[in-house]
Amino acid sequence: MKNKNILQALPLFLGGALLFWSCQSERPSNYKGSTKSKLSLDSFFNTEIEKLSKLNPTVEKTVIKDAEQEVKSLKISNWKNELSGFISADITKDADPTLYDFQEIDCKMLYKAKDKHLAIQYLSVEHNLKGNIKEVVIERKTDNSLYSSKEKLIYVVDSIYEIEKNQDILVLGDSHYKIIGKLK
């Protein structure tokens, strides 16, 4: 009876091991192979900008500012401007191992700031088994005597992008906004 259970569990175990190994052995197409640099997000986003500019998809764009919300279907005329926050958050080329902990877990590359004062606190890049990037998540913060903000950026290839920001400006107070762009 025990041998039968082991034989039934063996394919599940081997399948899981193969999936884990395949995510670990494949690298994104812009993988550079050094310990400091696993990929270049600005190259990835510049390629996405070119692709989206050529495709010119309709975007259902939702803008939420505090309690107000507006939804429009539109064409984005300047994708470089629209995705500039993602490009400016690229730490992948210069991810100093003394500043960031780097891990690869399954099909994700994770960068976590060791210092709470760094602007980019978290970066996650998920790729598929072929090594193509599927999703990018960035958490950024700014904190000084006049202004503090927390920002979360999410980009899912060929699907959606989100930018959510909470900020507190000394004279103006708290505000929250969120932009959601769904590609149609």
C-alpha positions as CSV (number, residue, x, y, z in Angstrom):
1,M,0.0,0.0,0.0
2,K,2.8,2.4,0.9
3,N,4.6,1.7,-2.4
4,K,1.5,2.4,-4.3
5,N,1.1,5.8,-2.6
6,I,4.8,6.6,-3.4
7,L,4.3,5.6,-7.0
8,Q,1.3,7.8,-7.3
9,A,3.1,10.8,-5.7
10,L,6.2,10.4,-7.8
11,P,4.9,12.0,-11.0
12,L,3.7,15.0,-9.0
13,F,7.0,15.4,-7.3
14,L,8.9,15.1,-10.6
15,G,6.6,17.5,-12.4
16,G,7.1,20.1,-9.6
17,A,10.9,19.6,-9.7
18,L,10.9,20.0,-13.5
19,L,8.9,23.2,-13.3
20,F,11.2,24.6,-10.6
21,W,14.3,23.7,-12.6
22,S,12.9,25.1,-15.8
23,C,12.2,28.5,-14.2
24,Q,15.6,28.5,-12.6
25,S,17.5,27.5,-15.8
26,E,15.8,29.9,-18.2
27,R,16.8,33.5,-18.2
28,P,15.1,36.6,-19.7
29,S,16.4,37.4,-23.2
30,N,18.2,40.5,-21.8
31,Y,19.8,38.5,-19.0
32,K,23.5,39.5,-18.6
33,G,24.6,36.8,-16.3
34,S,26.5,38.8,-13.7
35,T,25.7,38.9,-10.0
36,K,25.1,42.6,-10.2
37,S,22.9,42.7,-13.2
38,K,20.3,40.1,-14.1
39,L,18.4,42.1,-16.7
40,S,17.8,45.6,-17.9
41,L,14.3,46.9,-17.2
42,D,14.9,50.1,-19.2
43,S,15.7,48.0,-22.3
44,F,12.6,45.9,-21.7
45,F,10.3,49.0,-21.3
46,N,11.8,50.7,-24.3
47,T,10.9,47.6,-26.3
48,E,7.4,47.6,-24.8
49,I,7.1,51.3,-25.7
50,E,8.1,50.6,-29.3
51,K,5.6,47.7,-29.5
52,L,2.7,49.7,-28.0
53,S,3.4,52.7,-30.2
54,K,3.2,50.5,-33.3
55,L,0.1,48.6,-32.1
56,N,-1.6,51.8,-30.9
57,P,-4.1,49.9,-28.7
58,T,-7.2,51.5,-27.2
59,V,-6.7,51.8,-23.4
60,E,-9.5,51.9,-20.8
61,K,-7.8,54.3,-18.5
62,T,-9.2,54.8,-14.9
63,V,-7.9,57.8,-12.9
64,I,-8.8,57.9,-9.2
65,K,-7.8,61.0,-7.2
66,D,-8.8,60.7,-3.5
67,A,-12.6,59.9,-3.8
68,E,-13.1,61.0,-7.4
69,Q,-12.9,58.6,-10.3
70,E,-12.9,59.0,-14.1
71,V,-12.8,56.3,-16.8
72,K,-12.1,56.9,-20.5
73,S,-11.3,54.8,-23.5
74,L,-8.5,56.4,-25.4
75,K,-5.3,56.0,-27.5
76,I,-2.1,56.9,-25.7
77,S,-0.1,59.2,-27.9
78,N,3.1,59.1,-25.9
79,W,3.9,55.7,-24.4
80,K,7.3,56.8,-23.3
81,N,5.7,59.4,-21.1
82,E,3.0,57.0,-19.9
83,L,5.5,54.4,-18.7
84,S,8.3,56.8,-17.6
85,G,7.8,55.9,-13.9
86,F,8.7,52.3,-14.7
87,I,11.9,53.2,-16.6
88,S,13.1,55.6,-14.0
89,A,12.8,52.9,-11.3
90,D,15.3,50.5,-13.1
91,I,17.8,49.4,-10.5
92,T,18.7,46.2,-12.3
93,K,21.8,47.5,-14.0
94,D,23.3,48.9,-10.8
95,A,21.8,46.7,-8.1
96,D,24.6,46.9,-5.6
97,P,24.6,43.7,-3.5
98,T,25.4,45.8,-0.5
99,L,22.2,47.8,-1.0
100,Y,19.8,45.1,-2.2
101,D,19.1,41.5,-1.4
102,F,18.6,39.6,-4.7
103,Q,16.7,36.3,-4.9
104,E,15.4,34.1,-7.7
105,I,12.3,32.2,-6.6
106,D,10.6,30.0,-9.2
107,C,10.2,32.4,-12.2
108,K,10.7,35.6,-10.3
109,M,13.6,37.8,-9.7
110,L,13.3,39.8,-6.5
111,Y,15.2,42.8,-5.3
112,K,14.6,44.0,-1.7
113,A,16.2,47.1,-0.3
114,K,18.4,46.5,2.8
115,D,18.1,50.2,3.7
116,K,14.7,51.8,4.4
117,H,16.0,55.1,3.0
118,L,16.5,53.8,-0.6
119,A,14.0,55.1,-3.1
120,I,13.4,51.7,-4.7
121,Q,12.3,49.4,-1.8
122,Y,11.2,46.4,-3.9
123,L,11.3,45.2,-7.4
124,S,9.9,41.9,-8.7
125,V,10.2,40.7,-12.3
126,E,8.3,37.6,-13.2
127,H,9.1,35.7,-16.5
128,N,7.7,32.7,-18.3
129,L,9.5,29.5,-19.0
130,K,10.9,30.9,-22.2
131,G,12.5,33.8,-20.2
132,N,10.1,36.5,-21.5
133,I,9.1,39.0,-18.8
134,K,5.4,38.7,-17.9
135,E,5.1,41.1,-14.9
136,V,7.0,43.8,-13.2
137,V,6.1,45.2,-9.7
138,I,8.0,48.2,-8.2
139,E,7.6,49.8,-4.8
140,R,9.2,53.2,-4.5
141,K,9.2,55.7,-1.7
142,T,10.5,59.3,-1.0
143,D,10.7,60.8,2.4
144,N,12.1,64.2,3.3
145,S,11.1,67.1,5.6
146,L,8.7,68.6,3.1
147,Y,7.3,65.6,1.2
148,S,6.7,61.9,1.6
149,S,5.3,59.4,-0.9
150,K,4.8,55.7,-1.4
151,E,4.3,54.5,-4.9
152,K,3.5,51.0,-6.3
153,L,3.8,50.3,-10.0
154,I,2.6,47.2,-11.7
155,Y,3.0,46.3,-15.3
156,V,1.5,43.1,-16.8
157,V,2.6,42.5,-20.4
158,D,-0.2,42.9,-23.0
159,S,-2.8,43.4,-20.3
160,I,-2.7,46.2,-17.7
161,Y,-0.5,48.8,-15.9
162,E,-1.2,50.4,-12.6
163,I,0.4,53.3,-10.8
164,E,-0.8,54.0,-7.2
165,K,0.6,56.8,-5.1
166,N,0.0,58.0,-1.6
167,Q,1.7,61.3,-0.8
168,D,1.8,63.7,2.1
169,I,3.0,67.3,1.3
170,L,3.7,69.4,4.3
171,V,1.4,72.3,3.4
172,L,-1.1,70.5,1.2
173,G,-1.7,67.4,3.3
174,D,-2.5,63.8,2.2
175,S,-3.6,62.7,-1.2
176,H,-4.0,59.4,-3.0
177,Y,-4.2,58.6,-6.7
178,K,-4.3,55.6,-8.8
179,I,-4.1,55.1,-12.6
180,I,-5.2,51.9,-14.1
181,G,-4.7,51.3,-17.9
182,K,-6.3,48.2,-19.4
183,L,-5.2,47.4,-22.9
184,K,-8.0,46.4,-25.2
